[in-house]
Amino acid sequence: MQVTSRNFKENSSKALKDDDLRVALNRVKTGFTTARATAASELPEFEELRNKSRDIKNDVLENLDYYLEYFEEKVLAQGGHVHWCSNATEAKAAILKICRDADAKTVTKGKSMITEEIALNKFLAAEGIEPIETDLGEYIIQLADEPPSHIIGPAVHKTKEQVTELFYEHHQKYGYTERQEDPEKLVGEARAVLRHKYVTADVGITGANFLVAETGSTVIVTNEGNGDLTQSLPKTHIVVASLEKIIPTLEDVSTVMRVLARSATGQEMSVYTTFSTGPKRSADIDGPENFHVVLLDGGRTEMLGTELEELLRCIRCGACMNHCPVYHAVGGHSYGWVYPGPIGAALNPQMVGLEEARHLPNASTFCGRCEEVCPVHIPLPKILRHWREKAFEQQIGPKPERWGIELWGFFAKRPTLYRLVTGIAARVLTKIAGRRGRIKSLPLMGGWTSVRDLPAPQGATFMAQWKKSGRGTQK
């Protein structure tokens, strides 16, 4: 996927003018957020489960090498294969070799953010292998030639009318010449088109929500049956996952799953939770003859022991973006890479470079809702502040912006001078605003006044009001 994070401002401006996107994003506000709140309130031990899930992930990160080696041992004992890959190039090469060995011409794919991260579809197509997305959301955006805009709802930015046009355009070659507008009929049409793809695919590729060290199993959690068909019908099943997806035991998996679906979609449990443990046995009726797990580092081990380690607890539920006012305003594509929303703003600077993604840590109101709803308590605002500090230290960004921060810092370190200057500034702004109480234009404030008036300060400063109240008096 092409990285456009440095164009966040331009991407956002375009998104704000997109009426169809406004309609689509309203569903996130009224759907996921309400459902999550209801599901959490109906489970008395929800907060306890969040704490346990956090502790499980922390244990994994402290003992990652042990659990990964134990997982590999179990996979090999079941007749599977494990491929260790430090970066996207190695991962794609490993997947290509497996596909070549299977003489693959077509590959069906379940939903996988890691394959988006390594741009696998484009790579396979360039090598003469056709990748076919089978998750409905992923299938829609593949037809549209777009990246996902949400971790769990890849096509959440699409309206029903846009999907209708996509299907009408692309499905005529399969004999579907009628423009369908009913959601059930659209789903039925996609299901019919994909059914043949499952049967004829040479290789099936899925991601993994979890990797179970205790049994060598991989786990996918979905609301469609596409994942099961993708991994069970082809002769070869490839699981592509990042290192931190490891979970110690089956009991631990059951704990984390109880917060995953509730945080993601507001369900008690997703419709399908499928455990895969090696290739099929001689007594099995169906299943893949070959089972491969491709483990990607992709810079994750560099995060261990740093301020960013807590990001590796993420279970990809999407709750942070579902509750983020910035995401609700500009959508996922504005972030310019695979991971959108608060988790993307915190993770992408590490993955694509701070200079490329410098705008993203600033795309936050610091309201704290993301941390409040995170099922594993990732302190996203703290990590965003870390990136802001790094950008300042490394002198990344426009000079006027850095000079402004330095000037503010000078006064902020001198409380008496700060109060004097802000008091004078408040009086000046009030005078400029006049009776209207608003300022249309102001030097160095174009980012605000270009799209809205600047309200003039009203009343005394906070510090003055605090002192007057008597609560600011030191004893």
N, C-alpha and C positions, 0 to 999 in steps of 0.2 A: 504494500500500500504506500502510495506517495505521501510523504510527510509535508503537511502544510500548516503546522502549528505556529510558525512564525507569522502566518497571515491571520491569526485569530481575530484581530480587530476587523479586518476586511470580511472574513468569513461570517462574523457575528452581524455586521451591518447588513450583509446580504440576507442572512437568516431572519432578521427582524422585519424585513420587508416581504417575506414569503407568507402569503395568506394561508396557503395549504398547510404549511408547517405549523402555523398558529393553531389551526383546527386539530391537527394530529397531536400536538404536544398537550393540548388541553385534556386529552384522554389520560396522559400520565398523571396529571394533577388530581383528577377525579377518580382514577382507577387504582393504580398501585398504592398510592399513599393511604387512601381510606381503607383499602383491603388489609394493608399491613397493620394499621392501627387496630382494626377489629380483631385480626388473628392474634396479635400480641396480647390484647386485653382478655381474650378468652382462654389463655393459657397461664395459670397462676405462676408457674415456675419458669416463665419465659426469661426473666432477667437472670435467674440462676443458670439457665442453659446457656445464655450468652457468656456468662463468666466462665463456665466450664469449657465452652468452645474456644474462648480466648486462651485458656490455660492449655488446652490440647495443642493448639497451634504453636504456642510458645515452647512447649516441650519438644515439638517437632523441630523447630528452628534451632533449639539448643543441641539437638542430637541428630541433625539432618543426615550426616554421613552414615550413622548407624542404621537409621530406618531405611535409607535408600539401598544400602547394601543388603539388608534383610529382605526388602521387597524384591530385589533382583534375584536373590537366592530362591525365593518362593516361585517367581515367574519361571525360572529355569527348571525348577523341579516339576512344574506343571507342563513342561514341553514348549514353553514360549521363548522369546528372544528379547533382549534388552539392548537398546542402542543409546550410548551416552554421547550427547552432542553439546558442545560448548556454545555454539552460536547458530544462527539461522542457516548459514551456508552448509554447515555439517548436517543439520537436521534435514534439509531439503535433499542433500546428497544421499542420506540414508534411506529416506522415503522413496526416492527415485530408483535406487538399486532394488529395493523390495518390489516395486512395481514392475521393473524390468524383468526380474526373476520370475514374476507371475505372468509375464507377457501381457501386461495390462494395456488395454486400449481405453477403457472407461473406468472411472473411480467414483463411487458414491460417497458422499461426505455427510456426517452428522455435524451438528453445530459445534464449533471449536474456535475460541478466541486465539489460541496459540497458532493455529494454521493461518488465521488472519494476520497475526503478528509476524510470521515469517513469509507472508505473501505466497502461500503454497499454490493457490489456484492458478495464478498467473504463471508461476514456474512450471507447473505440470502441463499447462496448455502449450507453453513454449517448447516442451519436450514431446509434444504429440500425444499427450494423454488428456482425455476430456474429463474434467472434474464436474460433478453434478451435485449441487447442494440439495439436500432432502428435507431439512428443517424448513417449514413454510416461510418464515421470515427471511432466512438466508436465501431461499429459492427466489423470493421476490426481488431482493436486492441484487442477486446475481443476474436476473433478467434486466434489471435497471442499470447494471454495471456500476454499482455504488458500493461503498463499504458500509458496514453496520453502523447504526447511529446510537445503539444502546447495547449493553452487555447481554441482557436476556431477551430484549425485543428488538432484533436487528432492523426491522422495518417499521418501527413505531412512528417514524416520521412520514410514513405514507398514508394517504387517505384511501378510502374504499374506491373512490373514483379513479385514483391513479393506478391502483391494482387492477381494476377493471380494464383500463387501457393497456397495461402491460400484458395481461393475459390475452386480450384480443389480438394484440400485435404478434405475440410469440407462439400462441397455441394454434393458429390457423394451419400451420404445417402438420399438425396432428389431427386435423379434421374438425377442430372446434371453431366454427365460423360465426357463432352467435355471441354478441357482446353480453356477458353476464354481469348483473349488478347485485344479485342476492349473495350475501356472504357465504351461506351454505353451499350454494352452487359453485361459487369461486373455489372454495376449499375442495369440493368434489372433483372439479375439473383438474386442479393441481394434483390431487391424489391419483387420478386416472392417468395423467401424463407420466407421473413419477413411478407408477407401479411397474411398468416395463423396465425402467432404468435399474430398479433394484435387482431384478432377475438376471439381467444381462451384464451387470457390473463385474469386473474381474477382481477388484479390490474394494474393500470398505474402510473408510478412515473416520474415526471418531476422536473427540477430545476425551477428557476425563474430569469429572467434578472432584473425584477423590481417587487416590491410589492406596490400597490397603496393604500395609507392610506385613501384617499377620498372615495373610493368605495369598498375597501376590495378585489380588483382584484389582480390576479397574472398575470404576462406577460412573455411570452417566445418569443424570436426573433430567427428565424431559416431560413435556406435556403432550407429546406426539409419539406415535409408534415408529417414527422414521429411524430413530437411533437403533432400535432393536433389529429392524430389517437391514440397516446398513452394515451392522457388525455380524449378523448371523447368516445372511444369504451368500455373500461372496466367499470364495475359497480362502482369501487372505484378509485378515483384520489387522489394521494398524491403529494403535492408540498413540496420539501425540499429546504430550502433557509436559508441563514445567515441573521443576524439581519440588517446589513447595506444596504440590498437591498431595503429598504423602500424608497419610493418617495412620497412627500405630495399629489400632485394632478395629474389629467390626463393631464393638460396643461404642468406640469413639466416633465412628462414622454415624451410628444411629443418633448420637447426641447432636452432632453438628447438623445433620439433616433436619432435625426438629426446628432449628432456627433458620435454615436456608430457605425453604419454601415460604415460610411465614414472612420472612424479610423481603423476599423477591416478589412474589405475586399475591401474598396474603392467603395462600392455601395452607391447610394443615400438612399436606404432603403432595408433592407433584404426582401426576398421573402414573408415570413410569419411573421406577428406580431399578436399574439393571446392573447386576454384577457380572463381570466377565472374568473367568479364571482359566487362562490358557486356551489352547485349541480344543476342538471337540474330541471326546474319547471314543473308543471303538463302539461303545454301547449307545452313544448319542445319535439321535435321529438326524439332527442338523447342527450347523455351527461351522465356523471356519476351520480349515485344515492347518492353517498357519496363523500364529498369533505373535505380533510384534509390538513392543512398547518403545517409542522414541521419546527419550527424556531430554528436554531442553533446559540448559542453564540460562542463556540469554542475558547475562549480567546479573542474575539474581544472587549468586554467591558473593558478589562484590558488596551486596547490601547487608550481609550478615555482620553483626557487631557494629553497625553504624546507626545514625539517626533514622535511616530508612527501613531498618529491619522489620518494623511493625507492619509495613505495607505487605509483607509476605504472608501475613495472616489472612489476607483477603480471600473470600470464598466466592467471589464473582456473583453476588446476589443482585447488585444494581440498586440497593436501597439508597445509597448516598446520592445518586443522580436522580432517583425518583423524588427525593425531597429537596433538591437543590434549586433555589430560585434562578440561578444563572443558567443551569441546564434547561429549566423550563422556558427560559426566554430565548435561548439561541440554539438549542438542540445539540445533538452529538457531533455532527459533522464539523461544527465550528472549531472543535478542539484539534482537528487536523491530524489525528492518528487513531490507532486502534481503540484505545481506551479513553472514553469521554467522561465528562462529569468530574466530581471531586477526586475520585480515584485516579482518573487520567491526569488531572492537574498535578497530582502528587507523584504519580509514577512515570509519566512521560518524560520529564526532564532527565531522569536517570536512563531511560531507554533510548531516547533519540538525541539527548544532549541539552543542557540548560540553555545554551545560546539559541538553539532552534525552538525550544519550548518556553522561553522566558516569560511570555505573556500569561501562560496558563496558571501559575501560582497566584497571579494577580486577579484572576477571574473568579473571585470569591468575595462574598460579603462578610465572611467570618461569622455567619450567624450560628454556626455550630450544629446545624441540624444533621449534617452528614455523620458526625461523630456520635450524635445522640441516637441515631437509628442503626448504626453499624452493628451487625450481629456479633462481631468479634472485637469491638471497641478499638478500632484503629483511630488514633488521634490525628485525623486529617488536617485540621487547622494548624496544629503544631508543625506538621511536616511542610505545609504550604509556607508557613513563616520561615522555616529552615531554608527553603529554596529562595525566598525573597532576600534573605540575608546573604546567601551564597551569590546571588546575582549582583548585589551591591558590592560585596567584597571583590568579586572578579571583574567589576566595572563593565558588566553586561547591561546594555540598554542605553538610551539616549543620555547625553551629558546633562541637558537641562533637568531631566528627571532625577539624576544622581545629585546634582547641585541643590535641587529643591529639598531632597531628603537630608542632605548635609546641613542646609540652612535651618530646617526644622529641628534637627538634632541639636544644633548649637543652642537654640532658644530653649528646647525641652530640658536640657541639662542645667538650665539657669531659671528656676521657677519664678523668681521675682521679675526678672526681665521678660519671661514668657507671658506673665499676667499683664504686664504693662503694655507689651506689644499687641497682644490679642485684644486688649481693651480698646486701644487706639484703632486697631483694624476694624473692630466691630462698629465703632462710631463712624468711621469713614464709609464703610459699606452701607450703613443705615442712611447716611446722608446722600450717597450716590443713588440709592434705591428710591428715595423720595416717598411720595404718598403711595405709589404702587406697591412698595414693599418687595419689589423684585428687580433683579438686574439682568438686562438682556445680553450684555457682553462685558467681558472683563479680561485684561491681559493675563496670560498664563492659565486661563480657565476655559479655554476653547473646547476642551474635551467634554465639559459640562454644558456651557452656554450655547454650543452649536446645536443642541437638541432640546434644551429646556432652559427656562429662566432660573437664575440663582436666587433663592430666597434670602432676603436681608436678615441679619441677626435680630432676634427679638428679645428684649429685656436684658437683664444682666447676664454676665458669663456664668458658667456652671460653678467655677471656683468662688465667684462672689456670692452666688446663691447658697452654696454649701457653707461658706463662712458665716453668712447672715443667719442661717438656720441654727447655728450653734453646734452642729454635729461635727464640724471641722476643727473645733477648738481642741488643742492638745492639752492633756492633763498631766 
